[in-house]
């Protein structure tokens, strides 16, 4: 039995993959920001899968300062994490800035998984053949440092694409620095039938199952046991090349340095 943390698991592909993994008897740590929705999801998964090893953690990822309280709660519940799926994401929002003054896409899609993962690394390193699966996107564009720091306004699409490239760059850097952890960035598929996609575009191309199935495979299949530091493009159904900036040593170093400075401030 593996211990698996899935962020953003009360909706969409996060919830679907939680069901898939719970059916196999794994201990599932669910995260959501709505207390009622999270409780309902826990009850639904327990009933459907007959798996009682389901824990829940509530946190609003737009508030970076609150992430530590969630990681402390996790550390009190479990002694290791075998798989972390950084799935929580946001595209459109009525609130464009986080409590810390960052664009909300950068906060939720990049900065929160960055600090969450960093604080949970001691548990992940104790895991059995640990893996980190980071939800990237086909939408990736060059990161503007001023935009990352909340000093420049971006469109919804621009902020989303930049935040997803930031996540991909960090995934590659994490894989290099922690060779004992299998870290993979993945585009789960473009325009899947999820709440986020429908709110953003009003249409979809593929079922949400397409995304949850690849998350499941990347998380537990032996096929991907030695795939660290790569980018899986589920639109192509294979590993592929991410945005060129993700392979630029100077841009990688700059992003990581700026990100570290944010959390030291």
Backbone torsions as a table, in degrees:
resi	resn	phi	psi	omega
1	UNK	NA	130.4	178.6
2	UNK	-101.4	153.1	173.6
3	UNK	-100.7	121.0	-170.2
4	UNK	-127.5	123.1	176.4
5	UNK	-102.4	126.5	178.6
6	UNK	-123.6	116.1	177.4
7	UNK	-84.4	152.5	-178.9
8	UNK	60.1	51.2	-171.4
9	UNK	-109.2	23.4	175.4
10	UNK	-103.7	0.0	-179.2
11	UNK	-146.6	164.7	166.9
12	UNK	54.3	-144.1	-173.8
13	UNK	-71.3	-24.5	176.0
14	UNK	-63.7	-42.7	178.9
15	UNK	-69.8	-40.3	-179.2
16	UNK	-64.0	-43.3	-179.3
17	UNK	-71.4	-28.5	175.4
18	UNK	-62.0	-42.5	176.3
19	UNK	-60.5	-47.1	-177.9
20	UNK	-59.4	-44.3	-177.3
21	UNK	-75.2	-34.8	177.9
22	UNK	-64.7	-35.3	179.6
23	UNK	-60.0	-25.6	-178.7
24	UNK	-89.8	2.0	175.1
25	UNK	89.5	9.0	178.8
26	UNK	-72.0	155.7	172.7
27	UNK	-80.6	120.8	-174.8
28	UNK	-110.8	127.2	175.4
29	UNK	-104.8	110.9	-177.8
30	UNK	-95.5	146.5	175.1
31	UNK	-127.5	141.5	174.2
32	UNK	-156.2	168.1	179.8
33	UNK	-108.2	-9.1	178.7
34	UNK	-108.8	116.3	-172.6
35	UNK	-59.2	-45.8	-178.7
36	UNK	-65.9	-43.9	-179.6
37	UNK	-63.7	-39.6	179.2
38	UNK	-65.8	-44.1	178.6
39	UNK	-62.7	-41.5	178.7
40	UNK	-64.4	-38.4	179.5
41	UNK	-66.1	-43.4	177.5
42	UNK	-58.5	-48.2	-179.2
43	UNK	-62.4	-41.4	-178.8
44	UNK	-64.4	-44.1	-179.2
45	UNK	-68.8	-42.3	178.9
46	UNK	-60.3	-43.7	-178.7
47	UNK	-67.2	-43.9	-175.4
48	UNK	-74.0	-32.6	-173.9
49	UNK	-105.4	-10.7	-176.0
50	UNK	59.4	28.3	178.5
51	UNK	-108.3	117.2	-177.9
52	UNK	-91.2	-5.9	-176.5
53	UNK	-85.9	58.5	-179.3
54	UNK	-120.6	121.3	177.6
55	UNK	-113.9	156.0	-179.6
56	UNK	-132.4	148.2	-179.3
57	UNK	-138.6	123.7	-177.8
58	UNK	-101.4	131.9	178.0
59	UNK	-164.1	141.2	175.2
60	UNK	-92.9	109.5	-174.2
61	UNK	-72.7	-3.0	174.4
62	UNK	-80.5	-8.0	177.9
63	UNK	-109.6	96.8	-175.2
64	UNK	-61.2	-33.4	-177.7
65	UNK	-67.2	-19.0	-176.8
66	UNK	-88.7	-10.0	-176.2
67	UNK	-62.5	-36.5	-178.9
68	UNK	-59.7	-37.7	-179.9
69	UNK	-64.1	-34.9	177.8
70	UNK	-70.4	-42.0	-180.0
71	UNK	-66.2	-34.9	177.0
72	UNK	-65.4	-40.3	178.5
73	UNK	-64.1	-39.0	178.7
74	UNK	-64.8	-43.7	-179.3
75	UNK	-62.4	-28.5	178.3
76	UNK	-76.0	-24.4	-175.8
77	UNK	-92.2	-36.5	-173.8
78	UNK	-131.3	155.8	-179.2
79	UNK	-101.2	-9.5	179.4
80	UNK	-157.8	159.7	171.5
81	UNK	-130.2	120.7	-179.5
82	UNK	-85.2	-34.9	-177.3
83	UNK	-139.2	130.2	173.6
84	UNK	-118.2	122.1	175.4
85	UNK	-110.8	105.3	178.1
86	UNK	-82.7	85.6	-172.4
87	UNK	-101.8	-27.4	-175.1
88	UNK	-55.4	132.8	-179.5
89	UNK	-155.4	163.2	-179.4
90	UNK	-146.1	143.7	177.2
91	UNK	-117.4	-68.2	178.0
92	UNK	-101.2	146.7	178.2
93	UNK	-158.1	144.9	175.2
94	UNK	-68.2	-25.9	176.9
95	UNK	-101.1	118.7	-176.0
96	UNK	-93.1	-17.8	-179.1
97	UNK	-118.0	145.2	174.6
98	UNK	-78.4	171.9	177.5
99	UNK	-61.4	-21.4	-177.7
100	UNK	-93.2	-0.7	178.0
101	UNK	92.3	7.5	178.4
102	UNK	-92.0	153.9	170.5
103	UNK	-55.7	136.3	-171.9
104	UNK	-65.1	-27.1	176.7
105	UNK	-67.9	-43.0	176.4
106	UNK	-64.2	-39.9	-178.3
107	UNK	-63.4	-52.0	-174.4
108	UNK	-79.2	-41.0	-173.1
109	UNK	-83.2	-22.7	-176.3
110	UNK	-129.4	-56.7	-172.5
111	UNK	-65.4	-40.6	179.3
112	UNK	-66.3	-50.4	176.9
113	UNK	-59.7	-32.3	178.8
114	UNK	-61.0	-53.9	-176.1
115	UNK	-74.8	-34.3	176.9
116	UNK	-59.6	-48.5	-179.4
117	UNK	-64.0	-43.1	-179.1
118	UNK	-59.8	-43.1	-177.6
119	UNK	-73.6	-22.4	-180.0
120	UNK	-97.0	-0.6	-177.7
121	UNK	-54.0	-39.7	178.4
122	UNK	-58.4	-37.5	177.5
123	UNK	-73.1	-38.8	-179.3
124	UNK	-66.2	-39.1	179.9
125	UNK	-66.1	-20.8	176.2
126	UNK	-86.3	-6.5	-177.1
127	UNK	-70.1	162.8	177.4
128	UNK	-87.0	110.7	-176.0
129	UNK	47.3	59.6	-171.3
130	UNK	-63.7	148.5	178.1
131	UNK	-134.9	145.9	171.6
132	UNK	-122.8	123.5	178.7
133	UNK	-112.4	116.0	-177.7
134	UNK	-106.2	127.9	-176.1
135	UNK	-81.5	102.6	176.1
136	UNK	-93.5	-151.4	-177.0
137	UNK	-163.9	159.9	171.7
138	UNK	-68.1	-24.4	177.8
139	UNK	-82.4	106.9	178.4
140	UNK	-139.5	131.4	176.1
141	UNK	-144.0	155.4	-175.2
142	UNK	-48.3	131.4	-177.5
143	UNK	-79.1	123.2	173.3
144	UNK	-89.8	118.3	-175.9
145	UNK	-61.1	-38.3	177.4
146	UNK	-61.8	-38.1	177.9
147	UNK	-67.4	-41.0	177.4
148	UNK	-59.6	-37.9	-178.2
149	UNK	-83.6	1.5	177.8
150	UNK	80.8	17.0	-176.9
151	UNK	-98.2	-6.7	-179.4
152	UNK	-136.8	131.7	-179.8
153	UNK	-78.5	141.9	177.6
154	UNK	-128.9	159.9	172.1
155	UNK	-70.6	165.4	176.6
156	UNK	-55.3	-48.6	-178.3
157	UNK	-63.4	-43.0	-179.2
158	UNK	-63.8	-45.2	-179.8
159	UNK	-65.0	-41.2	-180.0
160	UNK	-62.7	-49.0	-176.6
161	UNK	-64.7	-39.4	178.1
162	UNK	-67.9	-40.4	-179.6
163	UNK	-65.1	-35.0	-180.0
164	UNK	-73.8	-33.5	174.1
165	UNK	-68.7	-40.2	177.2
166	UNK	-56.8	-43.4	178.7
167	UNK	-62.6	-39.1	-179.4
168	UNK	-68.6	-44.7	177.5
169	UNK	-58.5	-46.3	179.4
170	UNK	-62.8	-37.3	179.1
171	UNK	-59.1	-44.4	179.5
172	UNK	-65.3	-40.7	179.4
173	UNK	-65.9	-41.2	178.6
174	UNK	-62.1	-40.5	-180.0
175	UNK	-63.3	-37.5	179.6
176	UNK	-70.6	-37.9	-175.8
177	UNK	-81.7	-25.2	-178.6
178	UNK	-127.1	80.4	-173.3
179	UNK	-70.5	-14.2	178.6
180	UNK	-85.3	-3.6	178.5
181	UNK	-115.0	129.8	-179.9
182	UNK	-83.9	101.4	-176.2
183	UNK	-108.0	123.4	-176.9
184	UNK	-129.7	133.3	172.1
185	UNK	-96.6	142.2	-176.1
186	UNK	-142.2	133.7	164.3
187	UNK	-88.7	109.1	-174.3
188	UNK	-72.0	-9.4	-178.8
189	UNK	134.6	140.6	-178.4
190	UNK	-81.4	139.1	175.9
191	UNK	49.4	56.8	174.1
192	UNK	-77.5	158.6	-177.1
193	UNK	-78.5	76.9	179.1
194	UNK	-127.2	165.0	179.7
195	UNK	-58.2	-44.4	-177.9
196	UNK	-61.8	-45.1	-179.1
197	UNK	-66.3	-43.9	-178.9
198	UNK	-65.7	-35.6	176.9
199	UNK	-68.9	-34.6	-176.4
200	UNK	-80.0	-42.0	-171.0
201	UNK	-119.3	-17.5	-179.3
202	UNK	71.4	14.8	178.2
203	UNK	-159.1	166.0	175.9
204	UNK	-144.9	159.5	-179.0
205	UNK	-105.5	-34.2	-173.5
206	UNK	-137.1	160.8	178.8
207	UNK	-70.9	156.1	179.3
208	UNK	-64.5	-25.5	179.5
209	UNK	-57.8	-32.2	179.0
210	UNK	-57.7	-40.8	179.7
211	UNK	-74.8	-44.2	-178.4
212	UNK	-66.9	-33.7	-179.7
213	UNK	-65.7	-39.5	179.0
214	UNK	-72.7	-33.2	175.3
215	UNK	-62.4	-43.4	178.3
216	UNK	-59.0	-49.6	-177.4
217	UNK	-62.7	-46.6	-179.3
218	UNK	-63.6	-31.1	-177.5
219	UNK	-75.5	-39.3	-170.6
220	UNK	-126.5	-16.1	-176.6
221	UNK	-72.6	138.3	177.2
222	UNK	-66.1	-20.7	178.8
223	UNK	-57.2	-31.8	-175.7
224	UNK	-107.8	22.8	-175.7
225	UNK	-72.1	-16.9	180.0
226	UNK	-128.1	48.4	-174.5
227	UNK	-116.9	20.9	-175.3
228	UNK	-62.9	143.5	177.3
229	UNK	80.3	15.5	-179.0
230	UNK	-115.6	166.6	-179.8
231	UNK	-119.0	119.6	179.3
232	UNK	-98.1	124.2	179.1
233	UNK	-105.3	103.4	-175.6
234	UNK	-75.1	-8.7	170.4
235	UNK	-69.0	-30.6	178.6
236	UNK	-98.0	-18.5	-178.4
237	UNK	74.9	26.6	-178.0
238	UNK	-160.1	169.8	172.7
239	UNK	-68.2	146.9	-174.9
240	UNK	-148.7	-172.8	179.2
241	UNK	-97.6	129.5	176.7
242	UNK	-80.3	-173.9	176.3
243	UNK	-55.6	143.9	-175.5
244	UNK	-57.7	-30.0	179.9
245	UNK	-61.6	-24.5	-178.4
246	UNK	-70.1	-9.1	180.0
247	UNK	-117.0	9.2	-178.7
248	UNK	-94.6	110.2	-173.7
249	UNK	-57.5	-39.4	-178.6
250	UNK	-67.6	-42.1	-179.0
251	UNK	-70.6	-34.7	176.4
252	UNK	-63.4	-48.9	-178.1
253	UNK	-61.8	-40.7	-179.7
254	UNK	-64.9	-46.1	-179.0
255	UNK	-61.4	-46.5	-177.8
256	UNK	-65.9	-39.2	179.3
257	UNK	-64.5	-43.9	179.3
258	UNK	-65.6	-41.2	179.7
259	UNK	-62.5	-44.5	178.2
260	UNK	-61.8	-37.9	-179.6
261	UNK	-65.9	-31.3	178.4
262	UNK	-62.3	-42.0	-175.4
263	UNK	-85.2	-10.8	176.1
264	UNK	-93.2	-14.6	-176.5
265	UNK	-66.1	NA	NA
